[in-house]
Amino acid sequence: MGKKIVWRCPSNIAIVKYWGKRQNQIPASSSVSMTLTESYTEVELELSEKTKDGIELEYFFEDEKNEGFAKRILDYANSVKNQLPVLTESRMVIQSRNSFPHSAGIASSASSFGAISLALLDASFPGKYVNDRYEFLKRASFLARIGSGSACRSMFAPFSIWGKNKLVRESSDEYAIPDVDIHPTFRDVCDSILIVDSTPKKFSSSFGHSLMRGHPYARQRFEQGNRRTVEIIDILERGDWEKFIHLTESDALTLHAMMMTSESPYLLMKPGTLLAIEKIQHLRKEKGISVCFTLDAGPNVHVLYPSEIKDQVVTFLESSMTGIVNQIIHDKTGKGPEKLR
Ligand code: PMV
């Protein structure tokens, strides 16, 4: 039995979306996300002596050999092997597990590449970062970005900023930074994920990003993403739920509007997505409570609200979404990645 390292990395949900990129996962505009806690990937990396030349890496997802993802991990390993000595010095077995059901339709690449990067970085430089967790996470964020852009934001909690923005100090295209001035009301935000449809996506995020090249509204969207990054940082600092709701819902709809107005237009929302959105907006108007939705590049609906009104919102969702959603996953802001072994 070789040495084992285990890392847990949470998923994140963007409030200001990243949509459109340049080579090497460099974002076309800056984004801000909320890091979750219950939706995570755990990666166990087992190291042993090498038996042959080249990268020796076996990958298991939920105890099974998953050829598709294994190929993506191997391509990733090849692209970062010069920065992570463990990749060429040891034989590796990676066991990856998600906390959420495989069939839920929740994108797992952010938490997966997050956890893999943390484990590989830790194994490559044992002891180097013991007194500097921030540097370690920044480096892990850089490496995770190469695997999956949005993964870089999972390193920090409760909110992260990614993408060079001239109005945000220390922001970078290459790694995420934590948003540090967060009002207490935004340190504890609930995210109830309504699973409307869990069939595999017909259009990958990479395809969506590529359609932003030459998109008729690309320039306006990138300017808006940068502007909204600055706005949301201010909203999170001041604790303004009203403005948070307005900006969050608008940015989710803008993301989908970009898909619908591209050269190859497509729709990811389902009838259930719209029904759920209407019910959430109705609840907000009727009861005057702070609740809103956001969307990923898919049909599922993330319902965001302050933790103080959790009981009220959960009761509402459990009773009013029957027949519209298959499953509800109750998540919330978390504390970021954790080393388990
Ligand atoms: O990181 P990718 O390539 O899976 O793209 C993520 C895109 C969105 O989830 C739609 C937005 C975002 O900022 O996370």
Boltz pocket constraint, residues with backbone or C-beta under 6 A from the ligand:
constraints:
  - pocket:
      binder: B
      contacts: [[A, 12], [A, 13], [A, 14], [A, 16], [A, 17], [A, 18], [A, 19], [A, 31], [A, 109], [A, 148], [A, 149], [A, 150], [A, 151], [A, 205], [A, 206], [A, 255], [A, 295], [A, 296], [A, 297]]
      max_distance: 6.0
